[in-house]
């Protein structure tokens, strides 16, 4: 896999309710049924890491100032009421504060890493919503939205020049942005269904003339409140294939969250074949299998939220009986200064298992601030 593509594409940019509708943000115009608003997100973390390579018997300590799991971004939203329909759109632009560490192949030029994660139009009516353009995928989407460490750091490879990984590869794959046409039903008694046809991404190089079938993804969600107990559950799926390689890609994602009196418990998982355990929208050139889960508990009190988290992903290469595992154990404290500014303190332990023993372990302490509107 191309490492540069890996680090560029991981930016998640999911501030909890992103893509289905424009975020509130700051309203710049609201007259005669036409609206225009802007929203943004800024963050930086000091991280100290102690990494142990148990095979080579070496130890490395690293200090950095870097972005967390969510990159810095600015987004623009537009909407207009036209008869019985509301037409709108969103464009968002993600940037790296660590771009000076990324040197391109052209004579010491740095890569600004400006990345258009979303650029789509929407049509809303009594029938629901149709979205067309570039947006995050449906498969595994709520697994990531529900991550309690979303505004933190999570798995943090020491040398990345972009965002950290959160629980990507340690609990869920990344629903990376893809060209798509997606339909979402109205919310009916707490239920909503989304189905979409997406551009068939593949990993690695493909032979000339390689043709891939369209990729289909879906997700069904349910939300309700039972006398102060908030419940959310979801299930998603993906199918697709590569005609040349003959790989049938298929996967299922699922999860649930229960919250009451400041406490919340979230559990999610996935099981897939022929789909990358990093990029959920990518079809592999072989029928590798992977599965994983994420379990988290949190408690919110006053202006604080405490999180405990554990997640893991297991991978089995095509034709292999060896299963490797990556896991992340973490704890974090989020303290809200006000509605826009949050301070974060986080500690995580990432481990890699080659199928028989732990081969590497990294302890990470992260202290940072997040500003959003």
Buried (B, 14 or more C-beta within 10 A) or exposed (E): EEEBEBBBBBBBBBBEEBBBBBBEBEEEEEEEEEBBBBBBBBBBBEBEBBBBBBEEEEEEEBEBEBBBBBBBBBBBBBBBBEEEEBBBBBBBBBBBBBBEBBEEEEEEEEBEBEBEBBBBBBBBEEEBBBBBBBBBBBBBBBBBBBBBBBBBBBBBBBEBBBBBBBBBBBBBBBBBBBBBBBBBBEEEEEBBBBBBBBEBBBBEEBEEEEEBBBBBBBBBBBBEEEEEEEBBBBBBBBBBBBEBBEBBBBBBBBBBBBBBEEEBEBBBBBBBBBBBBBBBBBBBBBBBBBBBBBBBBBEBEEEEBBBBBBBBBBBBBEEEEEBBBBBBBBBBBBBBEEEEBBBBBBBBBBBBBBBEEBBBBBBBBBBBBBBBB
